[in-house]
Amino acid sequence: MPIPRIAIIGAGPGGLTLARILHINGVKCTVFEADAHALARPQGGTLDLDPGRGQFALRLAGLMEEFRRQARYEDQGMRLLDKNAHALFDEAPGDAGFDRPEIDRTQLRDLLMASLPEATIAWGHKLQEVSPQLEGSYDLVFEKGSAGPFDLVVGADGTWSRVRPLVSSYLPQYTGVTFIELGIDDIDARYPELARLVGHGSMAAYGDAKGLIAQRNANAHVRVYASMRVSEDWPARHFDFSHPDEVRAKLLNLYSDWAPALQDLIRAGNDRAQSRSIYALPVGHRWANRRGITLLGDAAHVMSPYGGSGVNNAMRDAAELARLLTERGDWEDGVRIYEAEMFERVLEDARFAANGIATALSHMQLEIFLEALHALHA
């Protein structure tokens, strides 16, 4: 069976990993991305890539050497505090011998983009519709123009995938948890006491059914997330993000009886605050195979970040799909096998993430999280 004409929707880690592994195996594809260019919007925080998924995919992509040059092995630590800033768990980066080094999303995306022929990514292509054709192929309709035909369309377009409706009627549901994100620039030089509070890796503090999470990124930047259980429209009703001083003041009021050191994480936040509501698909989400359409990553199985598996699963999805498309003589059979294996592979992570978000920010959060950390590091 001839190699299919392949379109990948979305230039995130999953879509770019798929394109890279196809490329080094001699298979052409086009990645269609809604962003006008690579720097059109922030790409998010830091990622920890584990050996069995993210790093596995990078090995297949021939990019491990470059990843090791950029990854931050020194930022794998974890601190757990109560609202009074008392440390309940404090692990230095090398204590557990973990191999989950950190890399910023932007760095990972740049690494993957640099490994592809320039014409692979079509920027400024916001998908409106996937249009089935009589012969079994698909045309893609964008805000401006169209492209096609394609034999295989891979939805790697995230939580609100435009490809998913062709195989599934499910929509991600709001989990009840929202993060208000702040950023602290040049923390080591400007706020050395806060740098010590955060440590080398991640710090989480919980109390009164709220949380403050701080996460080291590259270049001494720290992302801070104020997490809480609120209605879906609560951030829009309470925060005007064009007035960052008001955002900080309202957050400080919400955390008024927390330790001053933790409040300082809010005070030090820069003016680029934003809201991030958490959505998830049902545990066990799957679909009946449809010729020429498949999904990977968040488009297939978006989970809460309390599972910590999103990008790792997306990259493993991409690696397995690329392998099956290039190794099997029948690419349609390869897609069927990929889907069946992927549904089972992500099931445990989906259950873990669903349980994590269900118990998140409860009055037992500290006890639950502490127990999980001890079990993980046993």
PLY file of the C-alpha trace (Angstrom):
ply
format ascii 1.0
element vertex 378
property float x
property float y
property float z
element edge 377
property int vertex1
property int vertex2
end_header
0.00 0.00 0.00
1.49 3.41 -0.97
2.61 5.89 1.68
-0.35 8.15 2.51
-0.51 11.90 2.04
-0.35 13.04 5.67
-1.56 16.26 7.32
-0.78 16.94 10.98
-2.91 19.57 12.68
-0.99 21.37 15.42
2.71 22.21 15.87
2.97 21.26 19.52
5.40 18.65 20.88
3.23 15.74 19.71
2.66 16.95 16.17
6.28 18.00 15.68
7.61 14.71 17.10
5.43 12.79 14.65
6.65 14.97 11.76
10.30 14.51 12.76
10.16 10.72 13.03
8.28 10.47 9.73
10.88 12.77 8.13
13.90 10.69 9.16
12.09 7.64 7.79
11.57 9.31 4.42
7.85 10.06 4.82
6.67 13.54 3.88
3.96 15.35 5.77
2.71 18.88 6.37
2.09 20.36 9.81
-0.64 23.00 9.82
-0.46 25.45 12.74
-2.91 28.22 13.63
-0.21 30.50 15.07
1.14 33.04 12.60
4.73 32.20 13.57
6.70 30.37 16.24
6.78 33.32 18.65
3.13 34.34 18.24
2.23 33.36 21.81
3.89 31.95 24.96
4.22 28.16 24.88
3.82 27.50 28.62
6.10 26.31 31.38
8.67 23.64 31.94
8.32 19.92 31.16
9.89 16.85 32.71
10.48 14.22 30.05
10.64 10.67 31.37
12.71 7.82 29.88
9.80 5.65 28.73
7.83 8.28 26.82
9.30 11.73 26.13
12.92 10.57 26.00
11.89 7.39 24.15
10.36 9.56 21.42
13.41 11.81 21.23
15.64 8.77 20.78
13.53 7.59 17.84
13.71 11.15 16.52
17.52 11.18 16.79
17.44 14.22 19.08
18.61 12.93 22.47
22.08 14.47 22.21
20.65 17.94 21.61
18.04 17.41 24.33
20.75 16.55 26.86
22.58 19.77 25.99
19.50 21.86 26.75
17.78 19.91 29.54
18.07 21.00 33.16
19.04 17.94 35.17
19.60 20.21 38.16
15.90 21.19 38.38
14.31 17.87 39.36
13.78 18.75 43.05
10.43 18.87 44.84
9.29 20.77 47.94
5.91 20.45 49.71
4.91 23.14 52.23
1.89 24.00 54.33
0.30 27.48 54.28
2.70 28.58 57.02
5.69 27.76 54.79
6.72 24.78 56.91
8.42 22.17 54.72
6.79 18.72 54.88
8.79 17.19 52.03
12.05 18.50 50.63
13.96 16.56 48.01
17.05 17.89 46.27
17.39 17.25 42.52
19.65 14.21 42.79
18.24 12.58 45.92
15.99 10.00 44.24
18.13 9.37 41.18
15.26 10.32 38.89
15.82 10.71 35.16
13.11 13.25 34.35
15.14 16.34 33.39
13.33 19.62 32.76
13.13 21.56 29.52
10.98 24.59 28.76
8.17 24.07 26.25
9.61 26.78 24.00
13.04 25.11 24.00
11.52 21.71 23.17
9.44 23.19 20.38
12.49 25.01 18.94
14.55 21.80 19.12
11.90 19.88 17.18
11.29 22.66 14.63
15.01 22.98 13.89
15.10 19.26 13.00
12.51 19.61 10.22
12.78 20.92 6.64
11.62 24.53 6.62
8.61 23.87 4.39
7.19 21.22 6.75
5.24 23.69 8.92
2.51 25.83 7.38
2.03 28.75 9.78
-1.12 30.84 10.05
-3.44 27.97 9.12
-6.32 27.96 11.60
-8.42 24.90 10.85
-12.15 25.41 10.38
-13.25 22.08 8.96
-12.04 18.67 7.85
-14.08 17.91 4.75
-14.46 14.23 3.67
-14.24 13.59 -0.08
-16.02 10.88 -2.06
-12.84 8.89 -2.75
-12.05 8.59 0.97
-9.56 11.44 1.26
-9.99 14.72 3.16
-9.66 18.40 2.35
-8.77 20.90 5.04
-10.62 24.21 5.20
-8.85 27.07 6.95
-9.89 30.62 7.77
-8.03 31.61 4.62
-8.01 29.00 1.89
-7.91 25.22 1.85
-5.49 22.35 1.32
-5.70 18.74 0.24
-6.46 16.08 -0.54
-4.92 14.08 2.32
-5.24 10.37 3.01
-4.52 10.70 6.72
-5.33 13.67 8.97
-3.77 13.52 12.45
-5.35 15.73 15.07
-2.53 16.94 17.31
-4.42 20.16 18.01
-4.93 19.94 21.74
-7.83 20.20 24.13
-10.24 21.89 21.74
-9.33 19.80 18.71
-11.13 20.56 15.45
-10.33 17.04 14.23
-11.80 15.15 17.22
-15.48 15.65 16.20
-14.93 13.43 13.17
-14.42 10.42 15.45
-15.83 11.40 18.86
-18.74 13.45 20.19
-17.08 13.99 23.58
-16.04 17.47 24.70
-13.57 18.15 27.52
-15.35 19.07 30.74
-14.33 21.72 33.27
-12.86 20.00 36.31
-13.77 22.72 38.80
-10.14 23.82 39.25
-8.64 27.04 37.92
-5.07 28.34 38.07
-4.17 32.02 38.06
-0.69 32.12 36.59
1.98 34.67 37.47
5.64 34.86 36.50
8.73 35.95 38.43
11.64 37.14 36.30
15.31 36.73 37.22
14.40 35.28 40.60
17.93 34.33 41.72
19.30 37.86 41.41
16.21 39.87 42.30
14.56 37.68 44.95
17.18 35.32 46.44
14.98 34.43 49.44
12.14 33.40 47.13
14.63 31.45 45.02
15.60 29.45 48.11
11.93 28.95 48.98
11.18 27.48 45.56
14.39 25.43 45.41
15.70 23.70 42.29
12.57 22.28 40.74
8.98 22.66 41.92
7.41 23.82 45.16
3.78 23.32 46.18
2.02 24.77 49.22
-1.53 23.83 50.22
-4.02 24.90 52.84
-7.64 26.08 53.25
-8.60 24.29 50.01
-6.21 26.49 48.01
-2.74 26.04 46.58
0.34 27.97 45.50
2.63 26.14 43.10
5.97 27.51 41.92
7.90 25.93 39.06
11.42 26.78 37.94
11.90 27.44 34.24
15.07 28.22 32.31
16.92 31.51 32.72
15.95 31.97 36.40
12.27 32.40 35.55
9.64 30.95 37.88
5.99 30.38 37.08
3.60 30.68 40.01
0.12 29.18 39.97
-2.56 30.14 42.49
-4.97 27.20 42.37
-8.54 27.12 43.65
-11.94 25.52 43.14
-14.24 28.05 41.51
-16.98 28.20 38.88
-15.93 28.23 35.25
-16.77 31.91 34.81
-15.30 33.04 38.15
-11.97 34.39 36.78
-13.71 36.55 34.17
-16.04 37.97 36.82
-13.33 38.73 39.38
-10.14 39.60 37.48
-9.29 42.20 34.88
-5.95 40.91 33.60
-5.23 44.22 31.90
-4.70 45.63 35.41
-2.01 43.40 36.97
-1.77 45.42 40.20
-5.43 44.67 40.89
-4.89 40.99 40.09
-2.07 40.77 42.61
-4.07 42.69 45.23
-7.09 40.37 44.88
-4.89 37.28 45.06
-3.17 38.60 48.19
-6.59 39.07 49.74
-7.46 35.45 48.96
-4.20 34.31 50.60
-4.27 36.91 53.39
-3.61 34.44 56.23
-0.80 32.57 54.48
2.85 32.99 55.43
4.38 36.28 54.23
7.07 34.33 52.35
4.38 32.59 50.26
2.48 35.84 49.75
5.72 37.27 48.35
5.45 34.83 45.44
2.36 36.82 44.44
3.85 40.23 45.16
6.88 39.47 42.99
4.76 38.40 40.03
5.26 40.27 36.77
2.47 41.96 34.81
1.68 38.98 32.55
-0.95 37.28 34.71
-3.51 34.97 33.12
-6.17 32.42 33.97
-5.91 28.71 33.17
-9.02 26.64 33.75
-8.45 22.88 33.81
-10.42 20.59 31.48
-10.34 16.83 30.91
-11.88 14.15 28.72
-13.51 11.13 30.40
-11.23 8.37 31.65
-11.11 5.69 28.97
-12.06 8.04 26.12
-11.90 6.15 22.83
-13.53 6.03 19.44
-14.31 3.62 16.62
-11.58 3.63 13.99
-12.36 5.80 10.97
-10.24 5.53 7.85
-7.94 8.50 7.42
-8.53 10.19 10.80
-6.72 9.76 14.10
-5.72 11.77 17.19
-2.78 12.04 19.55
-1.93 13.85 22.75
-4.50 16.16 24.33
-6.74 15.87 21.29
-7.11 12.17 22.16
-6.92 12.11 25.97
-6.55 15.51 27.64
-6.07 15.02 31.40
-5.60 17.27 34.38
-2.00 18.33 35.10
-2.24 16.52 38.43
-1.20 13.45 36.45
1.87 15.17 35.05
1.79 13.06 31.87
0.44 15.28 29.09
3.46 15.96 26.90
5.12 12.64 27.72
2.03 10.78 26.50
1.72 12.99 23.41
5.30 12.29 22.40
4.95 8.55 23.00
1.73 8.62 20.93
3.63 10.33 18.12
6.50 7.85 18.31
4.21 4.82 18.17
2.08 6.21 15.35
5.17 7.08 13.30
6.67 3.65 13.90
3.53 1.83 12.82
3.02 4.05 9.77
6.58 3.44 8.56
7.10 -0.20 9.54
3.83 -1.77 8.41
3.00 -2.31 4.79
-0.63 -1.38 5.42
-0.77 2.12 6.94
-4.49 1.82 7.71
-3.78 -1.28 9.77
-0.98 0.65 11.47
-3.42 3.37 12.56
-5.85 0.76 13.92
-3.09 -0.88 15.95
-1.84 2.51 17.18
-5.29 3.49 18.45
-5.96 0.19 20.19
-2.58 0.26 21.95
-2.83 3.96 22.82
-6.25 3.56 24.45
-4.79 0.99 26.83
-1.42 2.69 27.31
-2.86 5.96 28.68
-5.62 4.43 30.79
-3.66 4.23 34.05
-2.43 7.81 33.67
-5.96 9.02 32.97
-7.23 7.31 36.12
-4.40 8.80 38.18
-5.02 12.30 36.80
-8.77 12.03 37.38
-8.24 10.93 40.96
-5.71 13.73 41.45
-8.07 16.45 40.25
-10.98 14.95 42.20
-9.07 15.25 45.48
-7.18 18.43 44.56
-7.58 21.36 46.95
-9.60 19.36 49.41
-8.92 19.88 53.10
-6.96 16.60 52.93
-4.76 17.82 50.05
-1.54 17.96 52.06
-1.99 14.48 53.50
-2.91 12.99 50.12
-0.05 14.65 48.27
2.48 13.78 50.98
1.41 10.13 50.93
1.73 10.07 47.13
5.21 11.61 47.25
6.43 9.10 49.80
5.01 6.23 47.73
6.64 7.58 44.58
10.02 7.94 46.23
9.93 4.72 48.25
0 1
1 2
2 3
3 4
4 5
5 6
6 7
7 8
8 9
9 10
10 11
11 12
12 13
13 14
14 15
15 16
16 17
17 18
18 19
19 20
20 21
21 22
22 23
23 24
24 25
25 26
26 27
27 28
28 29
29 30
30 31
31 32
32 33
33 34
34 35
35 36
36 37
37 38
38 39
39 40
40 41
41 42
42 43
43 44
44 45
45 46
46 47
47 48
48 49
49 50
50 51
51 52
52 53
53 54
54 55
55 56
56 57
57 58
58 59
59 60
60 61
61 62
62 63
63 64
64 65
65 66
66 67
67 68
68 69
69 70
70 71
71 72
72 73
73 74
74 75
75 76
76 77
77 78
78 79
79 80
80 81
81 82
82 83
83 84
84 85
85 86
86 87
87 88
88 89
89 90
90 91
91 92
92 93
93 94
94 95
95 96
96 97
97 98
98 99
99 100
100 101
101 102
102 103
103 104
104 105
105 106
106 107
107 108
108 109
109 110
110 111
111 112
112 113
113 114
114 115
115 116
116 117
117 118
118 119
119 120
120 121
121 122
122 123
123 124
124 125
125 126
126 127
127 128
128 129
129 130
130 131
131 132
132 133
133 134
134 135
135 136
136 137
137 138
138 139
139 140
140 141
141 142
142 143
143 144
144 145
145 146
146 147
147 148
148 149
149 150
150 151
151 152
152 153
153 154
154 155
155 156
156 157
157 158
158 159
159 160
160 161
161 162
162 163
163 164
164 165
165 166
166 167
167 168
168 169
169 170
170 171
171 172
172 173
173 174
174 175
175 176
176 177
177 178
178 179
179 180
180 181
181 182
182 183
183 184
184 185
185 186
186 187
187 188
188 189
189 190
190 191
191 192
192 193
193 194
194 195
195 196
196 197
197 198
198 199
199 200
200 201
201 202
202 203
203 204
204 205
205 206
206 207
207 208
208 209
209 210
210 211
211 212
212 213
213 214
214 215
215 216
216 217
217 218
218 219
219 220
220 221
221 222
222 223
223 224
224 225
225 226
226 227
227 228
228 229
229 230
230 231
231 232
232 233
233 234
234 235
235 236
236 237
237 238
238 239
239 240
240 241
241 242
242 243
243 244
244 245
245 246
246 247
247 248
248 249
249 250
250 251
251 252
252 253
253 254
254 255
255 256
256 257
257 258
258 259
259 260
260 261
261 262
262 263
263 264
264 265
265 266
266 267
267 268
268 269
269 270
270 271
271 272
272 273
273 274
274 275
275 276
276 277
277 278
278 279
279 280
280 281
281 282
282 283
283 284
284 285
285 286
286 287
287 288
288 289
289 290
290 291
291 292
292 293
293 294
294 295
295 296
296 297
297 298
298 299
299 300
300 301
301 302
302 303
303 304
304 305
305 306
306 307
307 308
308 309
309 310
310 311
311 312
312 313
313 314
314 315
315 316
316 317
317 318
318 319
319 320
320 321
321 322
322 323
323 324
324 325
325 326
326 327
327 328
328 329
329 330
330 331
331 332
332 333
333 334
334 335
335 336
336 337
337 338
338 339
339 340
340 341
341 342
342 343
343 344
344 345
345 346
346 347
347 348
348 349
349 350
350 351
351 352
352 353
353 354
354 355
355 356
356 357
357 358
358 359
359 360
360 361
361 362
362 363
363 364
364 365
365 366
366 367
367 368
368 369
369 370
370 371
371 372
372 373
373 374
374 375
375 376
376 377
